[in-house]
Amino acid sequence: MSELTNRVRELRARDRLSQGDLAAQIGASRQTIALIERGDYSPSIVLALKIAAVFEVSVEEIFALKGGTDNG
């Protein structure tokens, strides 16, 4: 099974944002950000798009499947 990996913590550190700061900007809880960073929660596409908008990068630059197969 594929695992979703992410660079949220790295990008948050780059922009000097706390988990709470990022959460407030995307309308989520700090706990949700912590779960996403640990890989314990996969965000909805809407939430992923909001995160990407904050960091001004594409969703693909933040989230990737590890161990999956390419179906395209």
PDB file of N, CA, C and O in Angstrom:
ATOM      1  N   MET A   1       0.838  -1.185   0.000  1.00  0.00           N
ATOM      2  CA  MET A   1       0.000   0.000   0.000  1.00  0.00           C
ATOM      3  C   MET A   1       0.884   1.250   0.000  1.00  0.00           C
ATOM      4  O   MET A   1       1.970   1.252   0.579  1.00  0.00           O
ATOM      5  N   SER A   2       0.415   2.292  -0.644  1.00  0.00           N
ATOM      6  CA  SER A   2       1.171   3.536  -0.733  1.00  0.00           C
ATOM      7  C   SER A   2       1.029   4.355   0.536  1.00  0.00           C
ATOM      8  O   SER A   2      -0.007   4.342   1.201  1.00  0.00           O
ATOM      9  N   GLU A   3       2.096   5.065   0.851  1.00  0.00           N
ATOM     10  CA  GLU A   3       2.109   5.949   2.011  1.00  0.00           C
ATOM     11  C   GLU A   3       2.276   7.369   1.507  1.00  0.00           C
ATOM     12  O   GLU A   3       3.100   7.627   0.630  1.00  0.00           O
ATOM     13  N   LEU A   4       1.497   8.292   2.056  1.00  0.00           N
ATOM     14  CA  LEU A   4       1.606   9.695   1.676  1.00  0.00           C
ATOM     15  C   LEU A   4       2.711  10.347   2.499  1.00  0.00           C
ATOM     16  O   LEU A   4       2.654  10.356   3.729  1.00  0.00           O
ATOM     17  N   THR A   5       3.709  10.888   1.822  1.00  0.00           N
ATOM     18  CA  THR A   5       4.766  11.624   2.506  1.00  0.00           C
ATOM     19  C   THR A   5       4.552  13.111   2.246  1.00  0.00           C
ATOM     20  O   THR A   5       3.855  13.492   1.306  1.00  0.00           O
ATOM     21  N   ASN A   6       5.157  13.944   3.085  1.00  0.00           N
ATOM     22  CA  ASN A   6       4.959  15.380   2.886  1.00  0.00           C
ATOM     23  C   ASN A   6       6.149  16.187   3.392  1.00  0.00           C
ATOM     24  O   ASN A   6       6.996  15.699   4.141  1.00  0.00           O
ATOM     25  N   ARG A   7       6.176  17.445   2.949  1.00  0.00           N
ATOM     26  CA  ARG A   7       7.227  18.394   3.330  1.00  0.00           C
ATOM     27  C   ARG A   7       6.653  19.555   4.144  1.00  0.00           C
ATOM     28  O   ARG A   7       7.240  20.636   4.177  1.00  0.00           O
ATOM     29  N   VAL A   8       5.519  19.338   4.796  1.00  0.00           N
ATOM     30  CA  VAL A   8       4.860  20.432   5.516  1.00  0.00           C
ATOM     31  C   VAL A   8       5.768  21.012   6.587  1.00  0.00           C
ATOM     32  O   VAL A   8       5.920  22.230   6.673  1.00  0.00           O
ATOM     33  N   ARG A   9       6.373  20.159   7.405  1.00  0.00           N
ATOM     34  CA  ARG A   9       7.240  20.654   8.485  1.00  0.00           C
ATOM     35  C   ARG A   9       8.399  21.476   7.913  1.00  0.00           C
ATOM     36  O   ARG A   9       8.719  22.550   8.421  1.00  0.00           O
ATOM     37  N   GLU A  10       9.018  20.962   6.860  1.00  0.00           N
ATOM     38  CA  GLU A  10      10.142  21.661   6.225  1.00  0.00           C
ATOM     39  C   GLU A  10       9.724  23.036   5.704  1.00  0.00           C
ATOM     40  O   GLU A  10      10.416  24.026   5.941  1.00  0.00           O
ATOM     41  N   LEU A  11       8.604  23.100   5.002  1.00  0.00           N
ATOM     42  CA  LEU A  11       8.144  24.375   4.439  1.00  0.00           C
ATOM     43  C   LEU A  11       7.684  25.332   5.531  1.00  0.00           C
ATOM     44  O   LEU A  11       7.877  26.544   5.427  1.00  0.00           O
ATOM     45  N   ARG A  12       7.081  24.786   6.568  1.00  0.00           N
ATOM     46  CA  ARG A  12       6.653  25.622   7.694  1.00  0.00           C
ATOM     47  C   ARG A  12       7.866  26.247   8.377  1.00  0.00           C
ATOM     48  O   ARG A  12       7.837  27.423   8.738  1.00  0.00           O
ATOM     49  N   ALA A  13       8.921  25.473   8.555  1.00  0.00           N
ATOM     50  CA  ALA A  13      10.144  25.991   9.163  1.00  0.00           C
ATOM     51  C   ALA A  13      10.779  27.054   8.273  1.00  0.00           C
ATOM     52  O   ALA A  13      11.255  28.082   8.755  1.00  0.00           O
ATOM     53  N   ARG A  14      10.778  26.793   6.972  1.00  0.00           N
ATOM     54  CA  ARG A  14      11.334  27.755   6.011  1.00  0.00           C
ATOM     55  C   ARG A  14      10.660  29.115   6.150  1.00  0.00           C
ATOM     56  O   ARG A  14      11.318  30.155   6.115  1.00  0.00           O
ATOM     57  N   ASP A  15       9.334  29.091   6.310  1.00  0.00           N
ATOM     58  CA  ASP A  15       8.567  30.329   6.401  1.00  0.00           C
ATOM     59  C   ASP A  15       8.376  30.820   7.831  1.00  0.00           C
ATOM     60  O   ASP A  15       7.658  31.790   8.077  1.00  0.00           O
ATOM     61  N   ARG A  16       9.032  30.133   8.774  1.00  0.00           N
ATOM     62  CA  ARG A  16       8.978  30.500  10.196  1.00  0.00           C
ATOM     63  C   ARG A  16       7.542  30.584  10.719  1.00  0.00           C
ATOM     64  O   ARG A  16       7.164  31.537  11.400  1.00  0.00           O
ATOM     65  N   LEU A  17       6.761  29.566  10.381  1.00  0.00           N
ATOM     66  CA  LEU A  17       5.388  29.478  10.860  1.00  0.00           C
ATOM     67  C   LEU A  17       5.291  28.391  11.928  1.00  0.00           C
ATOM     68  O   LEU A  17       5.909  27.334  11.805  1.00  0.00           O
ATOM     69  N   SER A  18       4.521  28.654  12.964  1.00  0.00           N
ATOM     70  CA  SER A  18       4.234  27.599  13.941  1.00  0.00           C
ATOM     71  C   SER A  18       3.110  26.738  13.370  1.00  0.00           C
ATOM     72  O   SER A  18       2.467  27.112  12.389  1.00  0.00           O
ATOM     73  N   GLN A  19       2.881  25.596  13.984  1.00  0.00           N
ATOM     74  CA  GLN A  19       1.753  24.765  13.570  1.00  0.00           C
ATOM     75  C   GLN A  19       0.449  25.558  13.722  1.00  0.00           C
ATOM     76  O   GLN A  19      -0.446  25.459  12.882  1.00  0.00           O
ATOM     77  N   GLY A  20       0.351  26.328  14.779  1.00  0.00           N
ATOM     78  CA  GLY A  20      -0.841  27.143  15.005  1.00  0.00           C
ATOM     79  C   GLY A  20      -1.026  28.212  13.943  1.00  0.00           C
ATOM     80  O   GLY A  20      -2.146  28.478  13.508  1.00  0.00           O
ATOM     81  N   ASP A  21       0.087  28.832  13.522  1.00  0.00           N
ATOM     82  CA  ASP A  21       0.025  29.852  12.472  1.00  0.00           C
ATOM     83  C   ASP A  21      -0.528  29.262  11.176  1.00  0.00           C
ATOM     84  O   ASP A  21      -1.437  29.817  10.559  1.00  0.00           O
ATOM     85  N   LEU A  22       0.046  28.117  10.778  1.00  0.00           N
ATOM     86  CA  LEU A  22      -0.404  27.471   9.547  1.00  0.00           C
ATOM     87  C   LEU A  22      -1.859  27.045   9.673  1.00  0.00           C
ATOM     88  O   LEU A  22      -2.650  27.237   8.750  1.00  0.00           O
ATOM     89  N   ALA A  23      -2.205  26.474  10.802  1.00  0.00           N
ATOM     90  CA  ALA A  23      -3.587  26.034  11.022  1.00  0.00           C
ATOM     91  C   ALA A  23      -4.564  27.194  10.872  1.00  0.00           C
ATOM     92  O   ALA A  23      -5.603  27.050  10.227  1.00  0.00           O
ATOM     93  N   ALA A  24      -4.242  28.335  11.460  1.00  0.00           N
ATOM     94  CA  ALA A  24      -5.118  29.500  11.386  1.00  0.00           C
ATOM     95  C   ALA A  24      -5.290  29.967   9.939  1.00  0.00           C
ATOM     96  O   ALA A  24      -6.380  30.381   9.542  1.00  0.00           O
ATOM     97  N   GLN A  25      -4.224  29.901   9.163  1.00  0.00           N
ATOM     98  CA  GLN A  25      -4.285  30.362   7.776  1.00  0.00           C
ATOM     99  C   GLN A  25      -5.135  29.463   6.885  1.00  0.00           C
ATOM    100  O   GLN A  25      -5.684  29.922   5.883  1.00  0.00           O
ATOM    101  N   ILE A  26      -5.246  28.191   7.241  1.00  0.00           N
ATOM    102  CA  ILE A  26      -6.001  27.264   6.382  1.00  0.00           C
ATOM    103  C   ILE A  26      -7.325  26.824   6.998  1.00  0.00           C
ATOM    104  O   ILE A  26      -8.059  26.043   6.392  1.00  0.00           O
ATOM    105  N   GLY A  27      -7.636  27.314   8.189  1.00  0.00           N
ATOM    106  CA  GLY A  27      -8.899  26.975   8.829  1.00  0.00           C
ATOM    107  C   GLY A  27      -8.933  25.569   9.401  1.00  0.00           C
ATOM    108  O   GLY A  27      -9.964  24.898   9.357  1.00  0.00           O
ATOM    109  N   ALA A  28      -7.804  25.126   9.939  1.00  0.00           N
ATOM    110  CA  ALA A  28      -7.713  23.805  10.552  1.00  0.00           C
ATOM    111  C   ALA A  28      -7.218  23.964  11.990  1.00  0.00           C
ATOM    112  O   ALA A  28      -6.944  25.077  12.440  1.00  0.00           O
ATOM    113  N   SER A  29      -7.107  22.860  12.694  1.00  0.00           N
ATOM    114  CA  SER A  29      -6.581  22.916  14.059  1.00  0.00           C
ATOM    115  C   SER A  29      -5.069  22.638  14.052  1.00  0.00           C
ATOM    116  O   SER A  29      -4.535  22.049  13.112  1.00  0.00           O
ATOM    117  N   ARG A  30      -4.404  23.074  15.114  1.00  0.00           N
ATOM    118  CA  ARG A  30      -2.979  22.795  15.252  1.00  0.00           C
ATOM    119  C   ARG A  30      -2.744  21.289  15.284  1.00  0.00           C
ATOM    120  O   ARG A  30      -1.754  20.788  14.750  1.00  0.00           O
ATOM    121  N   GLN A  31      -3.668  20.580  15.918  1.00  0.00           N
ATOM    122  CA  GLN A  31      -3.544  19.121  16.003  1.00  0.00           C
ATOM    123  C   GLN A  31      -3.584  18.477  14.621  1.00  0.00           C
ATOM    124  O   GLN A  31      -2.874  17.503  14.372  1.00  0.00           O
ATOM    125  N   THR A  32      -4.404  19.009  13.724  1.00  0.00           N
ATOM    126  CA  THR A  32      -4.467  18.483  12.363  1.00  0.00           C
ATOM    127  C   THR A  32      -3.127  18.657  11.663  1.00  0.00           C
ATOM    128  O   THR A  32      -2.664  17.750  10.971  1.00  0.00           O
ATOM    129  N   ILE A  33      -2.502  19.815  11.839  1.00  0.00           N
ATOM    130  CA  ILE A  33      -1.192  20.054  11.231  1.00  0.00           C
ATOM    131  C   ILE A  33      -0.171  19.067  11.785  1.00  0.00           C
ATOM    132  O   ILE A  33       0.628  18.507  11.034  1.00  0.00           O
ATOM    133  N   ALA A  34      -0.198  18.857  13.087  1.00  0.00           N
ATOM    134  CA  ALA A  34       0.732  17.904  13.708  1.00  0.00           C
ATOM    135  C   ALA A  34       0.530  16.502  13.142  1.00  0.00           C
ATOM    136  O   ALA A  34       1.504  15.806  12.856  1.00  0.00           O
ATOM    137  N   LEU A  35      -0.711  16.083  12.979  1.00  0.00           N
ATOM    138  CA  LEU A  35      -1.006  14.758  12.426  1.00  0.00           C
ATOM    139  C   LEU A  35      -0.537  14.630  10.979  1.00  0.00           C
ATOM    140  O   LEU A  35       0.002  13.596  10.585  1.00  0.00           O
ATOM    141  N   ILE A  36      -0.742  15.680  10.192  1.00  0.00           N
ATOM    142  CA  ILE A  36      -0.286  15.666   8.798  1.00  0.00           C
ATOM    143  C   ILE A  36       1.232  15.552   8.751  1.00  0.00           C
ATOM    144  O   ILE A  36       1.771  14.744   7.995  1.00  0.00           O
ATOM    145  N   GLU A  37       1.918  16.348   9.549  1.00  0.00           N
ATOM    146  CA  GLU A  37       3.385  16.322   9.548  1.00  0.00           C
ATOM    147  C   GLU A  37       3.941  14.959   9.938  1.00  0.00           C
ATOM    148  O   GLU A  37       4.953  14.520   9.392  1.00  0.00           O
ATOM    149  N   ARG A  38       3.289  14.291  10.875  1.00  0.00           N
ATOM    150  CA  ARG A  38       3.735  12.965  11.308  1.00  0.00           C
ATOM    151  C   ARG A  38       3.342  11.866  10.330  1.00  0.00           C
ATOM    152  O   ARG A  38       3.817  10.736  10.441  1.00  0.00           O
ATOM    153  N   GLY A  39       2.483  12.188   9.379  1.00  0.00           N
ATOM    154  CA  GLY A  39       2.021  11.179   8.441  1.00  0.00           C
ATOM    155  C   GLY A  39       0.890  10.334   8.983  1.00  0.00           C
ATOM    156  O   GLY A  39       0.580   9.279   8.430  1.00  0.00           O
ATOM    157  N   ASP A  40       0.266  10.789  10.064  1.00  0.00           N
ATOM    158  CA  ASP A  40      -0.832  10.050  10.674  1.00  0.00           C
ATOM    159  C   ASP A  40      -2.196  10.459  10.120  1.00  0.00           C
ATOM    160  O   ASP A  40      -3.214   9.871  10.484  1.00  0.00           O
ATOM    161  N   TYR A  41      -2.220  11.465   9.240  1.00  0.00           N
ATOM    162  CA  TYR A  41      -3.472  11.952   8.667  1.00  0.00           C
ATOM    163  C   TYR A  41      -3.194  12.422   7.255  1.00  0.00           C
ATOM    164  O   TYR A  41      -2.250  13.176   7.019  1.00  0.00           O
ATOM    165  N   SER A  42      -4.015  11.976   6.313  1.00  0.00           N
ATOM    166  CA  SER A  42      -3.909  12.433   4.927  1.00  0.00           C
ATOM    167  C   SER A  42      -4.972  13.504   4.711  1.00  0.00           C
ATOM    168  O   SER A  42      -6.163  13.241   4.874  1.00  0.00           O
ATOM    169  N   PRO A  43      -4.548  14.706   4.346  1.00  0.00           N
ATOM    170  CA  PRO A  43      -5.515  15.791   4.190  1.00  0.00           C
ATOM    171  C   PRO A  43      -6.400  15.595   2.963  1.00  0.00           C
ATOM    172  O   PRO A  43      -6.024  14.917   2.006  1.00  0.00           O
ATOM    173  N   SER A  44      -7.573  16.200   3.012  1.00  0.00           N
ATOM    174  CA  SER A  44      -8.447  16.222   1.837  1.00  0.00           C
ATOM    175  C   SER A  44      -7.758  17.044   0.755  1.00  0.00           C
ATOM    176  O   SER A  44      -6.818  17.786   1.038  1.00  0.00           O
ATOM    177  N   ILE A  45      -8.220  16.915  -0.471  1.00  0.00           N
ATOM    178  CA  ILE A  45      -7.635  17.693  -1.560  1.00  0.00           C
ATOM    179  C   ILE A  45      -7.815  19.191  -1.299  1.00  0.00           C
ATOM    180  O   ILE A  45      -6.930  19.985  -1.619  1.00  0.00           O
ATOM    181  N   VAL A  46      -8.940  19.575  -0.727  1.00  0.00           N
ATOM    182  CA  VAL A  46      -9.172  20.994  -0.425  1.00  0.00           C
ATOM    183  C   VAL A  46      -8.143  21.493   0.588  1.00  0.00           C
ATOM    184  O   VAL A  46      -7.566  22.566   0.412  1.00  0.00           O
ATOM    185  N   LEU A  47      -7.917  20.727   1.633  1.00  0.00           N
ATOM    186  CA  LEU A  47      -6.941  21.119   2.651  1.00  0.00           C
ATOM    187  C   LEU A  47      -5.532  21.141   2.053  1.00  0.00           C
ATOM    188  O   LEU A  47      -4.753  22.048   2.344  1.00  0.00           O
ATOM    189  N   ALA A  48      -5.203  20.161   1.228  1.00  0.00           N
ATOM    190  CA  ALA A  48      -3.886  20.128   0.578  1.00  0.00           C
ATOM    191  C   ALA A  48      -3.692  21.354  -0.315  1.00  0.00           C
ATOM    192  O   ALA A  48      -2.604  21.930  -0.351  1.00  0.00           O
ATOM    193  N   LEU A  49      -4.736  21.751  -1.031  1.00  0.00           N
ATOM    194  CA  LEU A  49      -4.647  22.945  -1.884  1.00  0.00           C
ATOM    195  C   LEU A  49      -4.457  24.212  -1.051  1.00  0.00           C
ATOM    196  O   LEU A  49      -3.713  25.109  -1.444  1.00  0.00           O
ATOM    197  N   LYS A  50      -5.130  24.284   0.098  1.00  0.00           N
ATOM    198  CA  LYS A  50      -4.961  25.442   0.978  1.00  0.00           C
ATOM    199  C   LYS A  50      -3.534  25.515   1.519  1.00  0.00           C
ATOM    200  O   LYS A  50      -2.952  26.597   1.592  1.00  0.00           O
ATOM    201  N   ILE A  51      -2.974  24.376   1.894  1.00  0.00           N
ATOM    202  CA  ILE A  51      -1.593  24.336   2.386  1.00  0.00           C
ATOM    203  C   ILE A  51      -0.643  24.783   1.284  1.00  0.00           C
ATOM    204  O   ILE A  51       0.264  25.579   1.524  1.00  0.00           O
ATOM    205  N   ALA A  52      -0.851  24.273   0.083  1.00  0.00           N
ATOM    206  CA  ALA A  52      -0.002  24.642  -1.052  1.00  0.00           C
ATOM    207  C   ALA A  52      -0.079  26.143  -1.326  1.00  0.00           C
ATOM    208  O   ALA A  52       0.934  26.769  -1.641  1.00  0.00           O
ATOM    209  N   ALA A  53      -1.266  26.719  -1.207  1.00  0.00           N
ATOM    210  CA  ALA A  53      -1.431  28.154  -1.445  1.00  0.00           C
ATOM    211  C   ALA A  53      -0.650  28.983  -0.427  1.00  0.00           C
ATOM    212  O   ALA A  53      -0.054  29.999  -0.783  1.00  0.00           O
ATOM    213  N   VAL A  54      -0.650  28.558   0.827  1.00  0.00           N
ATOM    214  CA  VAL A  54       0.096  29.287   1.863  1.00  0.00           C
ATOM    215  C   VAL A  54       1.584  29.309   1.521  1.00  0.00           C
ATOM    216  O   VAL A  54       2.242  30.339   1.666  1.00  0.00           O
ATOM    217  N   PHE A  55       2.110  28.177   1.069  1.00  0.00           N
ATOM    218  CA  PHE A  55       3.539  28.077   0.775  1.00  0.00           C
ATOM    219  C   PHE A  55       3.888  28.489  -0.651  1.00  0.00           C
ATOM    220  O   PHE A  55       5.062  28.528  -1.018  1.00  0.00           O
ATOM    221  N   GLU A  56       2.861  28.798  -1.465  1.00  0.00           N
ATOM    222  CA  GLU A  56       3.034  29.229  -2.856  1.00  0.00           C
ATOM    223  C   GLU A  56       3.813  28.211  -3.678  1.00  0.00           C
ATOM    224  O   GLU A  56       4.717  28.555  -4.439  1.00  0.00           O
ATOM    225  N   VAL A  57       3.434  26.943  -3.501  1.00  0.00           N
ATOM    226  CA  VAL A  57       3.999  25.841  -4.279  1.00  0.00           C
ATOM    227  C   VAL A  57       2.845  24.941  -4.713  1.00  0.00           C
ATOM    228  O   VAL A  57       1.714  25.105  -4.256  1.00  0.00           O
ATOM    229  N   SER A  58       3.138  24.000  -5.591  1.00  0.00           N
ATOM    230  CA  SER A  58       2.096  23.067  -6.021  1.00  0.00           C
ATOM    231  C   SER A  58       1.896  21.990  -4.964  1.00  0.00           C
ATOM    232  O   SER A  58       2.777  21.743  -4.140  1.00  0.00           O
ATOM    233  N   VAL A  59       0.744  21.357  -4.996  1.00  0.00           N
ATOM    234  CA  VAL A  59       0.456  20.249  -4.079  1.00  0.00           C
ATOM    235  C   VAL A  59       1.516  19.162  -4.233  1.00  0.00           C
ATOM    236  O   VAL A  59       1.956  18.571  -3.247  1.00  0.00           O
ATOM    237  N   GLU A  60       1.922  18.903  -5.478  1.00  0.00           N
ATOM    238  CA  GLU A  60       2.920  17.863  -5.746  1.00  0.00           C
ATOM    239  C   GLU A  60       4.281  18.169  -5.135  1.00  0.00           C
ATOM    240  O   GLU A  60       5.072  17.256  -4.896  1.00  0.00           O
ATOM    241  N   GLU A  61       4.559  19.442  -4.881  1.00  0.00           N
ATOM    242  CA  GLU A  61       5.823  19.803  -4.238  1.00  0.00           C
ATOM    243  C   GLU A  61       5.779  19.559  -2.724  1.00  0.00           C
ATOM    244  O   GLU A  61       6.816  19.578  -2.061  1.00  0.00           O
ATOM    245  N   ILE A  62       4.598  19.335  -2.189  1.00  0.00           N
ATOM    246  CA  ILE A  62       4.443  19.098  -0.752  1.00  0.00           C
ATOM    247  C   ILE A  62       4.158  17.631  -0.455  1.00  0.00           C
ATOM    248  O   ILE A  62       4.752  17.042   0.448  1.00  0.00           O
ATOM    249  N   PHE A  63       3.249  17.054  -1.219  1.00  0.00           N
ATOM    250  CA  PHE A  63       2.786  15.692  -0.954  1.00  0.00           C
ATOM    251  C   PHE A  63       3.194  14.746  -2.069  1.00  0.00           C
ATOM    252  O   PHE A  63       3.155  15.102  -3.247  1.00  0.00           O
ATOM    253  N   ALA A  64       3.585  13.536  -1.685  1.00  0.00           N
ATOM    254  CA  ALA A  64       3.975  12.513  -2.660  1.00  0.00           C
ATOM    255  C   ALA A  64       3.625  11.130  -2.118  1.00  0.00           C
ATOM    256  O   ALA A  64       3.593  10.911  -0.907  1.00  0.00           O
ATOM    257  N   LEU A  65       3.367  10.212  -3.027  1.00  0.00           N
ATOM    258  CA  LEU A  65       3.139   8.825  -2.636  1.00  0.00           C
ATOM    259  C   LEU A  65       4.467   8.090  -2.589  1.00  0.00           C
ATOM    260  O   LEU A  65       5.269   8.173  -3.519  1.00  0.00           O
ATOM    261  N   LYS A  66       4.688   7.384  -1.516  1.00  0.00           N
ATOM    262  CA  LYS A  66       5.906   6.585  -1.353  1.00  0.00           C
ATOM    263  C   LYS A  66       5.506   5.124  -1.418  1.00  0.00           C
ATOM    264  O   LYS A  66       4.599   4.683  -0.712  1.00  0.00           O
ATOM    265  N   GLY A  67       6.185   4.384  -2.267  1.00  0.00           N
ATOM    266  CA  GLY A  67       5.913   2.952  -2.365  1.00  0.00           C
ATOM    267  C   GLY A  67       4.736   2.616  -3.246  1.00  0.00           C
ATOM    268  O   GLY A  67       4.320   1.459  -3.296  1.00  0.00           O
ATOM    269  N   GLY A  68       4.182   3.594  -3.948  1.00  0.00           N
ATOM    270  CA  GLY A  68       3.069   3.333  -4.835  1.00  0.00           C
ATOM    271  C   GLY A  68       3.535   3.058  -6.253  1.00  0.00           C
ATOM    272  O   GLY A  68       4.719   3.166  -6.571  1.00  0.00           O
ATOM    273  N   THR A  69       2.598   2.707  -7.081  1.00  0.00           N
ATOM    274  CA  THR A  69       2.900   2.496  -8.488  1.00  0.00           C
ATOM    275  C   THR A  69       2.344   3.629  -9.289  1.00  0.00           C
ATOM    276  O   THR A  69       1.376   4.269  -8.877  1.00  0.00           O
ATOM    277  N   ASP A  70       2.934   3.890 -10.421  1.00  0.00           N
ATOM    278  CA  ASP A  70       2.486   4.951 -11.306  1.00  0.00           C
ATOM    279  C   ASP A  70       1.367   4.404 -12.186  1.00  0.00           C
ATOM    280  O   ASP A  70       1.580   3.490 -12.983  1.00  0.00           O
ATOM    281  N   ASN A  71       0.177   4.972 -12.033  1.00  0.00           N
ATOM    282  CA  ASN A  71      -0.960   4.514 -12.826  1.00  0.00           C
ATOM    283  C   ASN A  71      -1.182   5.378 -14.042  1.00  0.00           C
ATOM    284  O   ASN A  71      -2.194   5.226 -14.726  1.00  0.00           O
ATOM    285  N   GLY A  72      -0.260   6.284 -14.332  1.00  0.00           N
ATOM    286  CA  GLY A  72      -0.458   7.201 -15.455  1.00  0.00           C
ATOM    287  C   GLY A  72       0.489   6.910 -16.500  1.00  0.00           C
ATOM    288  O   GLY A  72       0.487   7.574 -17.536  1.00  0.00           O
TER     289      GLY A  72
END
